[in-house]
């Protein structure tokens, strides 16, 4: 069963949260009233996750015309399926550039 997120249409009373979650069947009607305070609510779009039973193997991707690669080391990706070069190897400059981009630009000491 999915978890649906709701929010109040107007400012809720202090005793109630602005947003709340409810575990419901997908076939259940959306709530229109907050179960806590009785105010009007609406269902909001939030994070969704779906599972598929489709085969995502490199062979299936190759059959569709895609090439798949797997990381095999720092700056090195090896082909696992499809047409294309056997490996992608980054230069030292490219590897260093990626490392620099992933470093934090600024840090803040929130305790001081």
Buried (B, 14 or more C-beta within 10 A) or exposed (E): EEEBEBBBEEEBEEEBEEEBEBEBEEEEEEBEEBEEBEBEBEBEEEEEEEEEEEEEEBEEBBEEEEBBBEEEEEBBBBBBBBEEEEEBEBEEEEBEEEEEEEEEEEEEEEEE
